[in-house]
Amino acid sequence: MKSILKELGIDQVNYGACSGVGKWSNSRKGGLIESVNPATGELIASVYQATELDYDIIVQDAEAAFKDFRKVPAPIRGQLVREMGDALREKKDALGGLVSMEMGKIKQEGVGEVQEMIDIADFAVGQSRMLYGKTMHSERPDHRMYEQWHPRGPIGVISAFNFPVAVWSWNAFIAAICGDPTIWKPSSSTPLCAIAVQNICNAVMERNNYTGIFSSVIGQGSVVGEKMLNDRRLPLVSFTGSTSMGRHVSSTVSSRFGKTILELGGNNAIIIDETANMDLAIPAVVFGAVGTAGQRCTSTRRIIIHESIQEKFLTRIVKAYKQINIGNPMKDGNLMGPLIDENAVNEYLQALETAKDSGGEILCGGSKLERNGFFVKPTIVKAKNEWDIVQTETFSPILYIIPYRTLEEAVDMHNDVPQGLSSAMFTTNVSNAEYFLSHRGSDCGIANINIGTSGAEIGGAFGGEKETGGGRESGSDAWKQYMRRQTNTLNWSTELPLAQGIEFDLD
């Protein structure tokens, strides 16, 4: 543990506000928060939280940086992001280890999360040369009409504990090639990951003579979080978190006519039809439901399975669950680590009590593990789609099994939840696959065939519909959200034709 912290520049006591000039605040007025290893319950390190004054200094620095950074050609901005990708490659193993230690996902997933950062950096470098506009034909002679995209300004990013570094990079690297500085408020549950990333940012910015492009502010949501939401200096806020908090973010930012990217709850289902290849479906379900201990927004929550193959599927999936090694996420061979904290364990237990009270049958799991840390058993429950608890996202490894008879019934149940993030279907029937991907099928932002609900690639736009929020992160044309569109008309004639043929006699 000590070697990882040392390599990433983390002390036993740290400061949680990094100004635009790449220096950490030394204020202690915000109070200490402790970072606890969820696998052991032991203290890793402490962080002094940022104050409102710290926040204001950071925003002022970002505003000043924006005035110069927007003048830098986009491909040159891309070179800064390229160096960020190279720096992350050098720290990949250490940063992945810290993600595992502080958040609780297994080491392979922690390293994989850092790889996502590297991948989006590579993507953004290419995108920096493709910030395309359009030309249009004007109805007036000797006029040229086109649109172009301009940087918005400092962007606020509020991220969650479950992906403590990757989601920041999805926003920050795309924002950077668009000409926007980023101010990052990470989860208070994973502050050390943010400090490690900021240290990497500081070194890269210093080498390239930049200040204020990447900043971070670690503090209470009621203090710095609310400041960010209400701050007119931030034209866009990207928020990842719960649906309930997302409603507050949306209403607060929109009240000042700011823009939001919201990545909220998921209640992701996989439909498994009677033709499905079980050798593909079983590992996809296990990875989707158990990976990160069910603490992904894309985790598989529901299996909607054809009644003719339900018992065969259950026999195999229960057998697979019994082979899952649960333990220290830093140890090779363990496939599931702990939940993030005791509150998450209590929510897991309460959800299972509610499911049983509703008539649910627990097929395996169903309890916490009596050991240090916040470990629970991955659980499978026979359930009905309409139950309130099934309609609710529980951030833990609980998988509900729901049978169906017809494809139309399966899709109706699939869509009949408030959330709309990720979805999947396992089938070898082309017509069923096309139906699921059509306008009559999945109503989610992501729909897959013969792969699971988690593991989205950075090249595609990531995000969902309904109570999942709105907006998109990462690939495709998500870059447009970080820029403002402007329509331009240039009259290169010697006359001024007016719309609708109106004429003024000014003689």
N, C-alpha and C positions, 0 to 999 in steps of 0.2 A: 504493500500500500504506500509506504513512504517513498519508494522509488518513483511511483507513478505521480504522486503529488509534486515531488521535486522536479521531475522532468517538465511538468506543466506549469511550474511557477506558482504553486499553491502553498501557502503557509498554514500554520495551525489557526491563526486568526487573520482574516482578510477583510478588505474593504469592498463595498458593493456598488460603487459608482465610478465609472471610468469616463473621464471628460474627453472632449473632442481632441485634445492634444495628446491623448494616449497615456494619461496619468491617472492613477487611482486617487479618489478623494480620501482624506484622512479624518473625515468626520465620524464621530462616535454617537451623535445625537439620535440616530435612528434606531438604536438598540441592536442587540445581537440576535441572530438566528443560528441554529445549529443544524449542520448537515449530518444525518444519521444513516448509517449503513442498514438498509432494510433487511438484510440477510442475517445480521447479528444484533442489531439494536445498539451498536457502538457508535460513539461520536467519531466522525471523520475529521471535521474542522468546523470553525465558526466564521461567520461573516457579519460585519457591521452593515446594517441596512442603510440605503440612501435616504436622504431627507428631501423635502420639497425644494430646498435651496440647491442641493446637489442636482436635482432634476432640472431646475431652471438653467443652471450653468451648462448642463449637457445640451439642452435644446438650443440655447444661444450659440454654442459652439457649432452645432449641426447646421443651424441657419447660416452662419458665416461660411462654413465649409461648402454649403450648397451653392452659394453665389459663385464660387470658383469652379466647383466640380462640374456644374452643368455646362461650363464652357469647354470642358475636355472632350475631345471627340470620342464617341461611343466605343470604337475599337480600342482606343487607348485605355478607356475605363475597363474594358474587358481584360487588358493585361494585368490590372490590379487583381481582378478576380482569378486570373490564371495563377498568379503567385500565391493567392490564398489556397487554391487547390494543391499546389506543390507543397506548401507549408503543412497542410493537413495530411498529405501523404507521409511526411516525415514524422508526424505525431500520431499516426493512425492507431497504432497498437496501444499507446499510452492513453490517448483520449477515449478509445473504445473500452479500455479497462476502467477508466473513471466513470463512464456511462454505466457500465455494469455494476460497479461498486456503489454508486450513489443512487441509481434508479432501481436496480434489481434485475434487469433483463440479463440473460446469459451472455457470456463474453462474446460469443460468435455474433449475437445480435447487436451488441454494443459496437463491435468493430464494423459490422454491416451498416450501422447507422452513420458512422463516420464515412464509410464508402459512399453513402448517399450524398453526403456533403461534397465529396470529391466529384461525384458524377454531375451534380447540379452546377458545380463550378465549371466543369468542362462544357456542359450544355450552354451556360451563360456566356462563355467566351465566344462560342459560335454565334449565339443570338446577338451579340454586340454588333455584328456586321449585318444584321437582318431586322432592324427596327423599321420595317417598311411602312410607307404610306400609300396613298392611291392618287391617281389622276382621274378627273371626270371631265366630260364634255360640257362646256358652258353653252347655254342657249343664246348668249350674246356674242356677236362677231368680234374676233380679235381679243378674246379674253382667255386666260388660262385659269383653270380651276383644279385645285388639288387639296389633299389633306396631309398634315404632318403631325408628329407626336413630340411633345415637350416634357421634360422632367416635371414632376409634381412638387417636390420639396422633401423635407425630412419625413420619413415614414416610421410609424410606431409599430413594433412587433411584440405581441404578448403571447408567449408560448407556454405549453403545458409540460408536466413532468414526464409524460410517457415517451416523448421524443425530445429529450432535453437539448439536443444540438441540431438535428437535421432540419426541423421545421424552420428554425431561424435562417438556415442557409437557403432554403427554398425561397424565402422572401428577400433576404439581404443581398444575395448574389444577383438576383434578377433586378432588384431595385438599384444596385450599384451600376450595372451596365446601362440602366435607364437614366442615370445621373442623380439618383436620390440617395442621400445618407440614410442610415437606419439607426433608430434608437430602440434597443431591445430590453424588454422587461421579461426575464425568464421566470419560471416557477420558483417559488420560495422553497420547494421541496428538493430542488436540484440546482442550488446556486453555484456549486463548485464547477460544474460542467460549463456554465456560462463564463465564469472567471477564466477557466482554461482557454476557451475559445477567444475571449477578449484579449488575453495575453498573446495569442497567435496573431490576432488582428493588429495589435499594437506594433509588433515587430515588422509585419508586412507593410503597414502604413508608413512606419518610420523609414524603412528602406526606400520607399517610393516618394518620400517627401509629401505625404498626405496627412491631414489631420481631420478628425470629425466625421469620417465616412462611416465607420462602425463604432457605435458607442453602446454601453449597457448601463442599466440602472436596476439594481436588485433591491426590492423593498416591498412593503405591504401594498396589497391591491387597493386598500382604502386610502392610501396616501399617494404613492406615485402612479398606481394604476388609474385612479380617478383623475389625477392631473392629466394623464395622457389622453384619456377619453374626452375630456373637456377642452383640450388644448387646440385652439384654432390654428396654431402654427404647424400642426400635423394634419395634412390634407387627407391622409389615408392611415387607418389602423387595421392591421391584420391580427385577428384574435383566434386562438385555438383553445377550446375548453368546453365546458358544459353548455347544454342548450339553455338552461336557466340564466346563466351568466351571459350567454350570447345575446339574449333578449335585452339585457341591460346595456351591453356594449352597443348594440344596434341602435337602440332608442336614444342613447346619450350622444353618440357620434352623429347620427342623422339629424338630431335637433340643432346642431351647428352646421348642417349641410356638409359634413365630412363624409368620406367614403369608407366602407369597410370590406374586408375579406373575412368571412366567418367560416371556420371549420369546427363544427360542433359535434353533437352526438351521432352515433351510428347504432343501428340495430340490425346488423347485416345477416342475411340469410343465404343459404345454399339450397337450391332445389336439386334433388337427386331423382331422376326419373328411372323407369324400369329398365332402360337400356344402358344405364351408366356403367362405365368401367370402374369397378370398385377399387382396383389397384391404383387408380388415379385419385379417386374420391377420398379414400380413407386418410392418406397422408395429408391431403389438402385440408381436410376437416380438422385433423389433430393440430397441424401447424397453425391454422387460422384461429382455433378456439383456445389453444393452450399457450401459443407463443406470446412472450411478454406477459405471461400469467393472465391473459385475457384483458390486458390494459391498453390495447390499441383501439383507436376509433374505428379501425377496419376489422377488428376481431370478429370471428364468426360466432354469432349468438344463437341462431336458429337453423335447424335442419328441417326442411320440408321435403319429406320423402314419400315416394309412392308406396302405398300400403302393401303391395305384393312383395316388396323386397325389404320391408322394414325390419323384420326379425333377423334376416341374414345380415343386414347392415349393423344392427345393434350388437350382434354376437361379435363381429369383427372390431367395432369401435370400442366396446368395453374391454376387449382383450388388449387393444392398443393402449388404452388409457392406463391399464394396470402395469404397463411396461415403462411408463414415464418416470424418469428419475427426477426427484424434486430436491433441491438443495442449494448450496452456495453457488451463485451464478458464475463465479470466477473459476470454478472447478470443472475441468473437462468431463464430459459424460452426463452432466446434469442438463436436462431439457427444459426445466422450468424453475425459475427463481421465485422470490417472494412478491407479495403485493407491496405497495409503496409505504403503507403505514397501518397502524392499528385501526384507524377509522375505516379504511378499505376492507379490512378483515371483518369488521362488524357489519358493514353493508352487505358483504358476501353472505354472512350467516343470516342476516335479516331477510335477504332475498330468498334464500332457500326455505326459511320458515313460512314466508308468504306463499311460495310455490306449493309447499306441502299442504298448507291450509286451503289452497284452491283446488286440491285434488291431485297434485303432481306426484309422480312416482320417481324417486331417486334411484337410478340404476347403478351408479358408482360415485365415489367421492362423498361430498356433503359435509365435510368438517374441516376445521383448522388442524394444523399439525402442532403438537405440544413440544415445541422446541424454541430456542431463541430465534428472534426474527419474526417476520409476518408471513408465514407460510400457510397455504391452504391446499386442499386436494382439488384437482380439477374434477368437475362434476357434470354428470349427464342426467337430465330430467325429462321424463315423458310429460308433455304439457299440451295446452290448447292455445292457439294463437291469440284468442280474444282476451285472455287473462291480463289484468292490469300489469302484473309483474313481467309478463312476456313482452308487453308493449313498452316496457321501460328498460333503458340501457343500464345494466349493472356492470361496473368496470372490474370484472373478475372472471375467472375461468368457469363460467356456467353455460352449458349448452343445452338448449331446449329441442326436443325431438317432437315433430308434428307430422302426422300422416296426411296424405291426400289421395283422392281418387282420379280426378281429371286435371289436365294441365291448366285449364282455365281456373279451376279452384286453387291450384297451387300458386299461380301468379297473383290471384286476388289476395290470398293470405300473405304472400310475400310483400305486397304493396300496402297491406292494411296495417301499417305501423306509422307513427308520426315522423320517423327519421327516414332519410333517403341517401345514404352515403355509398356503400359498396354492396355488390350483389354478385352471385355466381350461379351457374347451372352446370351440372354434370349430366351429359347425354351423348349418345352416339347417333341420335336422330336429328338429321339436318333441319327438318321442319320445326321440331321443338326448339332447337337452338335459335333459329331465325325468329320464331315467335317471341322468345324471351328477349331478344335484342331489338325487337320492333317497337313501334309506338304503343302496341298493346301489351308489351311485356314489362320488364323492370322499369320502375320509376326513379331509379337511383342515378347519381352522377357517374358511377362506375358499374359496368356490367361485364362479366367475364363468362366464358365458356370453357369448361374443363381445366380451369385453374381456380384457386380459392379467392376469398374476399380480400386478403391482405397481400402486401408485397407489390404495391403500385410502382411502376417505373417512372422515373423523373421526366421522361420525354413527353408524357401525357399530362394534360391538365388534371389536377387533383382537387376534388371537392364534391359537394353533394347538393341535394334538393330538400325541400320541405324544412323540417326542423334541424336539419344538418347545417342550415345557414344560407350559404350562397357565396358566389365568387369562386375563383379557382387559383391554386398555387402551382408552382413548379413549371411544367413544360407547356407545349403547344403555344397558344397566343396569350398565356397568362400575363406576359410582360405588359400588355396594354393597360392593365389595371394600375401600374405604377407610373403611368404617363397620362398627360391630358391631351385630348384630341383637338386639333385646330383645323378648321376649313379655311382655305385661302383662295381668293380670286384676284387675279392680276390683270388689269386692263392695259394692254399695250397698244391700243389704238389712239386716235386723236379725237375720238368722240365718246359721249357718255350715254349709251342707250339705257333707259330706265325699265324697270320691270313692268309687265302688262302694257307696254307701249305708251306709258304716260309721258307727256311732253310738257315742259315749262318754257314759256316765252319770257325770257328775262331781259329782252331789249327794251 
